[in-house]
């Protein structure tokens, strides 16, 4: 798999969606307790080490914001659950 990622990065024509998907896959692997699939250099190359045109930057930021919001949604749902549970126990 490592060779596949290196070959993708060497092409240098990855679309913004592909860049974000690789970064997300790496983050998910780390959160599951597995080894990171990207090196720090790979992460840098995917996120900061490229010069996008305006359309690519807009698309990349849109996908990145969507991924960030999914993390917040999980936290917000858990907070709402805890508030509801707290209210339930206070009402007893």
NUNULUM-911743 format. One record per atom (N, C-alpha, C, O): x, y, z; chain; residue in one letter; atom name. Coordinates in steps of 0.001 Angstrom, whole numbers, plus 500000, padded with zeros to 6 digits. Each point is the difference from the previous one (the first is absolute). Layout:
# residues N
@east X&north Y&up Z&chain A&res A&atom CA $
...
END
This chain:
# residues 92
@east 500828&north 498804&up 500000&chain A&res X&atom N $
@east 499172&north 501196&up 500000&chain A&res X&atom CA $
@east 500866&north 501250&up 500000&chain A&res X&atom C $
@east 499650&north 501003&up 499378&chain A&res X&atom O $
@east 501474&north 498939&up 501315&chain A&res X&atom N $
@east 500902&north 501142&up 500089&chain A&res X&atom CA $
@east 500475&north 500422&up 498603&chain A&res X&atom C $
@east 500091&north 501191&up 499701&chain A&res X&atom O $
@east 500207&north 497829&up 499461&chain A&res X&atom N $
@east 500464&north 500299&up 498640&chain A&res X&atom CA $
@east 498896&north 500693&up 499202&chain A&res X&atom C $
@east 500273&north 500899&up 499205&chain A&res X&atom O $
@east 498484&north 498681&up 501009&chain A&res X&atom N $
@east 498882&north 500607&up 499277&chain A&res X&atom CA $
@east 499859&north 501478&up 500361&chain A&res X&atom C $
@east 499759&north 500835&up 499128&chain A&res X&atom O $
@east 500391&north 499484&up 502151&chain A&res X&atom N $
@east 499880&north 501393&up 500444&chain A&res X&atom CA $
@east 501137&north 500833&up 499426&chain A&res X&atom C $
@east 499787&north 501117&up 499529&chain A&res X&atom O $
@east 501424&north 498332&up 500515&chain A&res X&atom N $
@east 501132&north 500741&up 499430&chain A&res X&atom CA $
@east 499810&north 500260&up 498518&chain A&res X&atom C $
@east 500309&north 501090&up 499518&chain A&res X&atom O $
@east 499184&north 497917&up 499749&chain A&res X&atom N $
@east 499791&north 500209&up 498564&chain A&res X&atom CA $
@east 498919&north 501047&up 499754&chain A&res X&atom C $
@east 500101&north 500787&up 499059&chain A&res X&atom O $
@east 498860&north 499226&up 501788&chain A&res X&atom N $
@east 498960&north 501025&up 499869&chain A&res X&atom CA $
@east 500566&north 501394&up 500246&chain A&res X&atom C $
@east 499687&north 500944&up 499275&chain A&res X&atom O $
@east 501144&north 499174&up 501748&chain A&res X&atom N $
@east 500565&north 501308&up 500329&chain A&res X&atom CA $
@east 500994&north 500472&up 498938&chain A&res X&atom C $
@east 500134&north 501201&up 499763&chain A&res X&atom O $
@east 500547&north 497878&up 499615&chain A&res X&atom N $
@east 500978&north 500379&up 498980&chain A&res X&atom CA $
@east 499339&north 500472&up 498716&chain A&res X&atom C $
@east 500603&north 500745&up 499228&chain A&res X&atom O $
@east 498160&north 498826&up 500537&chain A&res X&atom N $
@east 499277&north 500468&up 498810&chain A&res X&atom CA $
@east 499792&north 501507&up 500056&chain A&res X&atom C $
@east 500064&north 500687&up 498980&chain A&res X&atom O $
@east 499688&north 499811&up 502206&chain A&res X&atom N $
@east 499772&north 501429&up 500244&chain A&res X&atom CA $
@east 498772&north 500545&up 499283&chain A&res X&atom C $
@east 499870&north 501213&up 499835&chain A&res X&atom O $
@east 499248&north 497928&up 499747&chain A&res X&atom N $
@east 498779&north 500485&up 499368&chain A&res X&atom CA $
@east 498779&north 499481&up 500751&chain A&res X&atom C $
@east 498952&north 499748&up 499405&chain A&res X&atom O $
@east 501195&north 500095&up 501906&chain A&res X&atom N $
@east 498877&north 499556&up 500813&chain A&res X&atom CA $
@east 498953&north 501097&up 500075&chain A&res X&atom C $
@east 500323&north 501183&up 500113&chain A&res X&atom O $
@east 498452&north 498417&up 499825&chain A&res X&atom N $
@east 498901&north 500959&up 500148&chain A&res X&atom CA $
@east 499833&north 500311&up 501493&chain A&res X&atom C $
@east 500387&north 499192&up 500844&chain A&res X&atom O $
@east 499044&north 501960&up 499484&chain A&res X&atom N $
@east 499817&north 500356&up 501412&chain A&res X&atom CA $
@east 499229&north 498934&up 500787&chain A&res X&atom C $
@east 500317&north 499730&up 501158&chain A&res X&atom O $
@east 498675&north 499670&up 498212&chain A&res X&atom N $
@east 499223&north 498966&up 500686&chain A&res X&atom CA $
@east 500890&north 498811&up 500350&chain A&res X&atom C $
@east 499886&north 499451&up 501096&chain A&res X&atom O $
@east 500997&north 500143&up 497995&chain A&res X&atom N $
@east 500904&north 498882&up 500260&chain A&res X&atom CA $
@east 500968&north 500329&up 501131&chain A&res X&atom C $
@east 500327&north 499139&up 500816&chain A&res X&atom O $
@east 500127&north 502105&up 499228&chain A&res X&atom N $
@east 500906&north 500421&up 501080&chain A&res X&atom CA $
@east 499306&north 499884&up 501358&chain A&res X&atom C $
@east 500559&north 499446&up 500946&chain A&res X&atom O $
@east 498232&north 501075&up 499138&chain A&res X&atom N $
@east 499260&north 499951&up 501260&chain A&res X&atom CA $
@east 499694&north 498562&up 500387&chain A&res X&atom C $
@east 500122&north 499637&up 501170&chain A&res X&atom O $
@east 499485&north 499540&up 497868&chain A&res X&atom N $
@east 499681&north 498606&up 500310&chain A&res X&atom CA $
@east 501211&north 499250&up 500550&chain A&res X&atom C $
@east 499856&north 499169&up 500898&chain A&res X&atom O $
@east 501328&north 501112&up 498579&chain A&res X&atom N $
@east 501209&north 499380&up 500546&chain A&res X&atom CA $
@east 500265&north 500467&up 501428&chain A&res X&atom C $
@east 500363&north 499201&up 500863&chain A&res X&atom O $
@east 499455&north 502097&up 499382&chain A&res X&atom N $
@east 500212&north 500530&up 501350&chain A&res X&atom CA $
@east 498971&north 499426&up 500980&chain A&res X&atom C $
@east 500334&north 499701&up 501146&chain A&res X&atom O $
@east 498428&north 500148&up 498410&chain A&res X&atom N $
@east 498949&north 499440&up 500852&chain A&res X&atom CA $
@east 500285&north 498532&up 500290&chain A&res X&atom C $
@east 499856&north 499555&up 501138&chain A&res X&atom O $
@east 500548&north 499688&up 497841&chain A&res X&atom N $
@east 500328&north 498587&up 500204&chain A&res X&atom CA $
@east 501134&north 499852&up 501006&chain A&res X&atom C $
@east 499990&north 499084&up 500822&chain A&res X&atom O $
@east 500975&north 501805&up 499115&chain A&res X&atom N $
@east 501109&north 499977&up 500948&chain A&res X&atom CA $
@east 499504&north 500276&up 501421&chain A&res X&atom C $
@east 500385&north 499307&up 500942&chain A&res X&atom O $
@east 498766&north 501699&up 499204&chain A&res X&atom N $
@east 499478&north 500349&up 501312&chain A&res X&atom CA $
@east 499150&north 498867&up 500577&chain A&res X&atom C $
@east 500081&north 499717&up 501195&chain A&res X&atom O $
@east 499117&north 499641&up 497981&chain A&res X&atom N $
@east 499165&north 498889&up 500449&chain A&res X&atom CA $
@east 500875&north 498827&up 500440&chain A&res X&atom C $
@east 499721&north 499361&up 501014&chain A&res X&atom O $
@east 501335&north 500357&up 498224&chain A&res X&atom N $
@east 500911&north 498913&up 500371&chain A&res X&atom CA $
@east 500639&north 500268&up 501358&chain A&res X&atom C $
@east 500128&north 499090&up 500818&chain A&res X&atom O $
@east 500268&north 502141&up 499419&chain A&res X&atom N $
@east 500615&north 500356&up 501286&chain A&res X&atom CA $
@east 498984&north 499863&up 501129&chain A&res X&atom C $
@east 500325&north 499470&up 501062&chain A&res X&atom O $
@east 498445&north 501004&up 498719&chain A&res X&atom N $
@east 498973&north 499930&up 501040&chain A&res X&atom CA $
@east 499596&north 498560&up 500317&chain A&res X&atom C $
@east 499572&north 499714&up 501118&chain A&res X&atom O $
@east 500558&north 499381&up 497918&chain A&res X&atom N $
@east 499688&north 498588&up 500237&chain A&res X&atom CA $
@east 501153&north 499277&up 500685&chain A&res X&atom C $
@east 499895&north 498813&up 500311&chain A&res X&atom O $
@east 501197&north 501893&up 499922&chain A&res X&atom N $
@east 501142&north 499412&up 500679&chain A&res X&atom CA $
@east 500971&north 499311&up 499063&chain A&res X&atom C $
@east 500908&north 499296&up 500443&chain A&res X&atom O $
@east 498905&north 500902&up 498275&chain A&res X&atom N $
@east 500910&north 499413&up 499025&chain A&res X&atom CA $
@east 501143&north 500965&up 499730&chain A&res X&atom C $
@east 499999&north 501144&up 500455&chain A&res X&atom O $
@east 500963&north 498368&up 498802&chain A&res X&atom N $
@east 501136&north 500828&up 499625&chain A&res X&atom CA $
@east 499565&north 501035&up 498959&chain A&res X&atom C $
@east 499141&north 499728&up 499162&chain A&res X&atom O $
@east 501453&north 501438&up 500905&chain A&res X&atom N $
@east 499708&north 501058&up 499034&chain A&res X&atom CA $
@east 500369&north 499533&up 498595&chain A&res X&atom C $
@east 501051&north 499391&up 499800&chain A&res X&atom O $
@east 498088&north 500891&up 499234&chain A&res X&atom N $
@east 500291&north 499585&up 498629&chain A&res X&atom CA $
@east 500800&north 501058&up 499250&chain A&res X&atom C $
@east 500511&north 499742&up 498910&chain A&res X&atom O $
@east 499599&north 501447&up 501674&chain A&res X&atom N $
@east 500765&north 501088&up 499384&chain A&res X&atom CA $
@east 501122&north 500437&up 500930&chain A&res X&atom C $
@east 499844&north 499991&up 501221&chain A&res X&atom O $
@east 501266&north 500385&up 498208&chain A&res X&atom N $
@east 501071&north 500586&up 500795&chain A&res X&atom CA $
@east 499682&north 501483&up 500199&chain A&res X&atom C $
@east 499079&north 500538&up 499386&chain A&res X&atom O $
@east 501686&north 500101&up 501468&chain A&res X&atom N $
@east 499796&north 501441&up 500203&chain A&res X&atom CA $
@east 500254&north 500758&up 498700&chain A&res X&atom C $
@east 499319&north 500982&up 499705&chain A&res X&atom O $
@east 501658&north 498560&up 499525&chain A&res X&atom N $
@east 500293&north 500647&up 498714&chain A&res X&atom CA $
@east 498835&north 499830&up 499031&chain A&res X&atom C $
@east 499668&north 500918&up 499251&chain A&res X&atom O $
@east 499712&north 497898&up 500768&chain A&res X&atom N $
@east 498837&north 499769&up 499139&chain A&res X&atom CA $
@east 498849&north 500915&up 500392&chain A&res X&atom C $
@east 499352&north 500602&up 499143&chain A&res X&atom O $
@east 500397&north 499498&up 502167&chain A&res X&atom N $
@east 498920&north 500873&up 500477&chain A&res X&atom CA $
@east 500254&north 501443&up 499570&chain A&res X&atom C $
@east 499086&north 500693&up 499553&chain A&res X&atom O $
@east 502154&north 499749&up 500585&chain A&res X&atom N $
@east 500345&north 501357&up 499604&chain A&res X&atom CA $
@east 499786&north 500185&up 498496&chain A&res X&atom C $
@east 499447&north 501009&up 499563&chain A&res X&atom O $
@east 500996&north 498008&up 499655&chain A&res X&atom N $
@east 499863&north 500091&up 498547&chain A&res X&atom CA $
@east 498530&north 500046&up 499580&chain A&res X&atom C $
@east 499652&north 500678&up 499033&chain A&res X&atom O $
@east 499496&north 498609&up 501685&chain A&res X&atom N $
@east 498583&north 499968&up 499654&chain A&res X&atom CA $
@east 499252&north 501258&up 500430&chain A&res X&atom C $
@east 499063&north 500432&up 499329&chain A&res X&atom O $
@east 501354&north 500151&up 501790&chain A&res X&atom N $
@east 499228&north 501116&up 500516&chain A&res X&atom CA $
@east 500621&north 501368&up 499711&chain A&res X&atom C $
@east 499309&north 500906&up 499536&chain A&res X&atom O $
@east 501970&north 499247&up 500732&chain A&res X&atom N $
@east 500612&north 501320&up 499884&chain A&res X&atom CA $
@east 501060&north 500098&up 498908&chain A&res X&atom C $
@east 500352&north 501100&up 499572&chain A&res X&atom O $
@east 500146&north 497780&up 499985&chain A&res X&atom N $
@east 501133&north 500007&up 499083&chain A&res X&atom CA $
@east 499632&north 500041&up 498536&chain A&res X&atom C $
@east 500776&north 499543&up 499161&chain A&res X&atom O $
@east 498080&north 500985&up 500511&chain A&res X&atom N $
@east 499596&north 500117&up 498602&chain A&res X&atom CA $
@east 499416&north 501375&up 499764&chain A&res X&atom C $
@east 499508&north 500644&up 500926&chain A&res X&atom O $
@east 500546&north 499793&up 497856&chain A&res X&atom N $
@east 499489&north 501324&up 499662&chain A&res X&atom CA $
@east 498784&north 499817&up 499095&chain A&res X&atom C $
@east 500141&north 499767&up 498800&chain A&res X&atom O $
@east 498662&north 500340&up 501785&chain A&res X&atom N $
@east 498788&north 499807&up 499205&chain A&res X&atom CA $
@east 499609&north 501275&up 499257&chain A&res X&atom C $
@east 500376&north 501109&up 500377&chain A&res X&atom O $
@east 498867&north 498694&up 498569&chain A&res X&atom N $
@east 499402&north 501180&up 499378&chain A&res X&atom CA $
@east 498758&north 500354&up 500822&chain A&res X&atom C $
@east 499679&north 499305&up 500965&chain A&res X&atom O $
@east 499634&north 501749&up 498666&chain A&res X&atom N $
@east 498870&north 500489&up 500789&chain A&res X&atom CA $
@east 498892&north 498955&up 500143&chain A&res X&atom C $
@east 499475&north 499799&up 501095&chain A&res X&atom O $
@east 500172&north 499540&up 497813&chain A&res X&atom N $
@east 498930&north 498992&up 500046&chain A&res X&atom CA $
@east 500376&north 498817&up 500882&chain A&res X&atom C $
@east 499170&north 499490&up 500753&chain A&res X&atom O $
@east 502093&north 500074&up 499152&chain A&res X&atom N $
@east 500459&north 498890&up 500828&chain A&res X&atom CA $
@east 499989&north 500372&up 501474&chain A&res X&atom C $
@east 499639&north 499179&up 500843&chain A&res X&atom O $
@east 500750&north 502043&up 499473&chain A&res X&atom N $
@east 500010&north 500454&up 501391&chain A&res X&atom CA $
@east 498585&north 500033&up 500570&chain A&res X&atom C $
@east 499777&north 499597&up 501142&chain A&res X&atom O $
@east 499279&north 500877&up 498072&chain A&res X&atom N $
@east 498602&north 500048&up 500447&chain A&res X&atom CA $
@east 499475&north 498589&up 500252&chain A&res X&atom C $
@east 499358&north 499744&up 501019&chain A&res X&atom O $
@east 500919&north 499341&up 498050&chain A&res X&atom N $
@east 499536&north 498618&up 500150&chain A&res X&atom CA $
@east 500650&north 499330&up 501213&chain A&res X&atom C $
@east 499321&north 499336&up 500784&chain A&res X&atom O $
@east 501995&north 500840&up 499367&chain A&res X&atom N $
@east 500724&north 499414&up 501136&chain A&res X&atom CA $
@east 499435&north 500513&up 501319&chain A&res X&atom C $
@east 499757&north 499219&up 500920&chain A&res X&atom O $
@east 500035&north 502082&up 499173&chain A&res X&atom N $
@east 499469&north 500592&up 501228&chain A&res X&atom CA $
@east 498583&north 499528&up 500296&chain A&res X&atom C $
@east 499637&north 499826&up 501164&chain A&res X&atom O $
@east 499567&north 499968&up 497808&chain A&res X&atom N $
@east 498638&north 499511&up 500186&chain A&res X&atom CA $
@east 500015&north 498591&up 500596&chain A&res X&atom C $
@east 499279&north 499725&up 500959&chain A&res X&atom O $
@east 501532&north 499389&up 498482&chain A&res X&atom N $
@east 500096&north 498637&up 500534&chain A&res X&atom CA $
@east 500603&north 499988&up 501405&chain A&res X&atom C $
@east 499550&north 499254&up 500870&chain A&res X&atom O $
@east 501455&north 501565&up 499339&chain A&res X&atom N $
@east 500648&north 500071&up 501315&chain A&res X&atom CA $
@east 499013&north 500497&up 501058&chain A&res X&atom C $
@east 499955&north 499469&up 501109&chain A&res X&atom O $
@east 499269&north 501532&up 498551&chain A&res X&atom N $
@east 498993&north 500530&up 500927&chain A&res X&atom CA $
@east 498929&north 498953&up 500295&chain A&res X&atom C $
@east 499546&north 499882&up 501138&chain A&res X&atom O $
@east 500055&north 499371&up 497861&chain A&res X&atom N $
@east 499018&north 498933&up 500205&chain A&res X&atom CA $
@east 500509&north 498948&up 500966&chain A&res X&atom C $
@east 499262&north 499551&up 500877&chain A&res X&atom O $
@east 501999&north 500050&up 498970&chain A&res X&atom N $
@east 500581&north 499010&up 500913&chain A&res X&atom CA $
@east 500080&north 500566&up 501419&chain A&res X&atom C $
@east 499723&north 499294&up 500970&chain A&res X&atom O $
@east 500651&north 501967&up 499145&chain A&res X&atom N $
@east 500105&north 500633&up 501316&chain A&res X&atom CA $
@east 498629&north 500061&up 500671&chain A&res X&atom C $
@east 499883&north 499768&up 501203&chain A&res X&atom O $
@east 499087&north 500544&up 498023&chain A&res X&atom N $
@east 498651&north 500090&up 500550&chain A&res X&atom CA $
@east 499481&north 498654&up 500485&chain A&res X&atom C $
@east 499251&north 499948&up 500976&chain A&res X&atom O $
@east 501130&north 498961&up 498363&chain A&res X&atom N $
@east 499557&north 498682&up 500461&chain A&res X&atom CA $
@east 500552&north 499698&up 501387&chain A&res X&atom C $
@east 499327&north 499368&up 500813&chain A&res X&atom O $
@east 501881&north 501078&up 499456&chain A&res X&atom N $
@east 500566&north 499835&up 501340&chain A&res X&atom CA $
@east 499233&north 500799&up 501034&chain A&res X&atom C $
@east 499750&north 499516&up 501104&chain A&res X&atom O $
@east 499877&north 501699&up 498548&chain A&res X&atom N $
@east 499218&north 500828&up 500916&chain A&res X&atom CA $
@east 498599&north 499436&up 500216&chain A&res X&atom C $
@east 499455&north 500092&up 501099&chain A&res X&atom O $
@east 499964&north 499326&up 497854&chain A&res X&atom N $
@east 498660&north 499422&up 500137&chain A&res X&atom CA $
@east 500006&north 498862&up 501017&chain A&res X&atom C $
@east 499068&north 499865&up 500793&chain A&res X&atom O $
@east 501970&north 499329&up 499180&chain A&res X&atom N $
@east 500097&north 498905&up 500960&chain A&res X&atom CA $
@east 500083&north 500545&up 501424&chain A&res X&atom C $
@east 499338&north 499490&up 500905&chain A&res X&atom O $
@east 501466&north 501536&up 499288&chain A&res X&atom N $
@east 500129&north 500602&up 501335&chain A&res X&atom CA $
@east 498695&north 500667&up 500434&chain A&res X&atom C $
@east 499596&north 499884&up 501157&chain A&res X&atom O $
@east 499752&north 500809&up 497926&chain A&res X&atom N $
@east 498727&north 500652&up 500323&chain A&res X&atom CA $
@east 498918&north 498983&up 500354&chain A&res X&atom C $
@east 499211&north 500227&up 500916&chain A&res X&atom O $
@east 500751&north 498665&up 498369&chain A&res X&atom N $
@east 499012&north 498955&up 500298&chain A&res X&atom CA $
@east 500252&north 499413&up 501380&chain A&res X&atom C $
@east 499057&north 499759&up 500754&chain A&res X&atom O $
@east 502197&north 500010&up 499580&chain A&res X&atom N $
@east 500320&north 499441&up 501312&chain A&res X&atom CA $
@east 499673&north 500995&up 501105&chain A&res X&atom C $
@east 499507&north 499610&up 501058&chain A&res X&atom O $
@east 500760&north 501664&up 498707&chain A&res X&atom N $
@east 499671&north 501030&up 500981&chain A&res X&atom CA $
@east 498494&north 500070&up 500219&chain A&res X&atom C $
@east 499544&north 500104&up 501139&chain A&res X&atom O $
@east 499684&north 499839&up 497786&chain A&res X&atom N $
@east 498538&north 500015&up 500108&chain A&res X&atom CA $
@east 499512&north 498787&up 500783&chain A&res X&atom C $
@east 499107&north 500120&up 500838&chain A&res X&atom O $
@east 501471&north 498725&up 498895&chain A&res X&atom N $
@east 499641&north 498790&up 500738&chain A&res X&atom CA $
@east 500278&north 500173&up 501493&chain A&res X&atom C $
@east 499157&north 499656&up 500829&chain A&res X&atom O $
@east 502004&north 500866&up 499515&chain A&res X&atom N $
@east 500349&north 500180&up 501412&chain A&res X&atom CA $
@east 499089&north 501023&up 500679&chain A&res X&atom C $
@east 499636&north 499829&up 501164&chain A&res X&atom O $
@east 499998&north 501226&up 498118&chain A&res X&atom N $
@east 499066&north 500981&up 500563&chain A&res X&atom CA $
@east 498639&north 499363&up 500255&chain A&res X&atom C $
@east 499384&north 500237&up 501040&chain A&res X&atom O $
@east 500148&north 498957&up 498013&chain A&res X&atom N $
@east 498708&north 499325&up 500172&chain A&res X&atom CA $
@east 500051&north 499018&up 501169&chain A&res X&atom C $
@east 499062&north 499915&up 500793&chain A&res X&atom O $
@east 502030&north 499355&up 499303&chain A&res X&atom N $
@east 500158&north 499050&up 501104&chain A&res X&atom CA $
@east 500043&north 500735&up 501335&chain A&res X&atom C $
@east 499405&north 499553&up 500981&chain A&res X&atom O $
@east 501293&north 501565&up 499053&chain A&res X&atom N $
@east 500087&north 500801&up 501209&chain A&res X&atom CA $
@east 498618&north 500509&up 500410&chain A&res X&atom C $
@east 499641&north 499937&up 501176&chain A&res X&atom O $
@east 499593&north 500561&up 497874&chain A&res X&atom N $
@east 498644&north 500474&up 500292&chain A&res X&atom CA $
@east 499109&north 498875&up 500490&chain A&res X&atom C $
@east 499178&north 500201&up 500894&chain A&res X&atom O $
@east 500979&north 498620&up 498528&chain A&res X&atom N $
@east 499219&north 498844&up 500413&chain A&res X&atom CA $
@east 500279&north 499641&up 501457&chain A&res X&atom C $
@east 499076&north 499765&up 500779&chain A&res X&atom O $
@east 502209&north 500196&up 499579&chain A&res X&atom N $
@east 500341&north 499634&up 501382&chain A&res X&atom CA $
@east 499622&north 501089&up 501002&chain A&res X&atom C $
@east 499713&north 499699&up 501159&chain A&res X&atom O $
@east 500283&north 501563&up 498406&chain A&res X&atom N $
@east 499580&north 501082&up 500882&chain A&res X&atom CA $
@east 498503&north 499946&up 500259&chain A&res X&atom C $
@east 499534&north 500416&up 501060&chain A&res X&atom O $
@east 499705&north 499068&up 497967&chain A&res X&atom N $
@east 498546&north 499968&up 500143&chain A&res X&atom CA $
@east 499518&north 498890&up 500925&chain A&res X&atom C $
@east 498839&north 500004&up 500407&chain A&res X&atom O $
@east 502011&north 499068&up 499927&chain A&res X&atom N $
@east 499595&north 498880&up 500873&chain A&res X&atom CA $
@east 499887&north 500424&up 501436&chain A&res X&atom C $
@east 499672&north 499184&up 500861&chain A&res X&atom O $
END
